[in-house]
């Protein structure tokens, strides 16, 4: 893993607040919550999210997604063993 480059990407994404972009929120099907502040994804499958709280936290999901792209292929702990870059092509 190229940790310095990953930290740089996450820092740049945070500085630009990319998790607030309409593109990111649409890609992950986030919608405003009806009775609470914040967002919630319409997707219910746990395998759709890399962050434990990714369903309701677009920033955490972006951070985990960027980190996932830097995992070695044999580090995957998801059910089908695919690398996040393959599983989430549109995010990449």
Residue pairs with C-beta under 8 A, 6 or more apart in sequence:
1 70
1 71
1 72
2 70
3 70
5 70
6 66
6 67
6 70
9 66
10 63
10 66
10 67
13 19
13 62
13 63
13 66
14 59
18 24
18 62
19 25
19 58
19 59
19 61
19 62
20 58
24 58
24 62
25 39
25 58
27 90
27 91
28 41
28 43
28 48
28 54
28 58
28 61
29 41
29 42
29 43
30 39
30 40
30 41
30 42
30 58
31 39
31 40
31 41
31 42
32 38
32 39
33 39
33 40
38 56
39 56
39 58
40 55
40 56
41 48
41 49
41 54
41 55
41 56
43 49
43 55
44 55
47 78
47 79
48 54
49 55
49 61
49 64
50 61
50 64
50 65
50 67
50 68
50 84
51 57
51 60
51 61
51 63
51 64
51 65
52 60
53 60
54 60
54 61
54 64
65 84
65 88
65 91
68 83
68 84
68 85
68 88
69 84
69 85
69 92
71 83
71 84
73 83
76 82
76 83
76 84
78 87
80 87
84 91
84 92
85 92
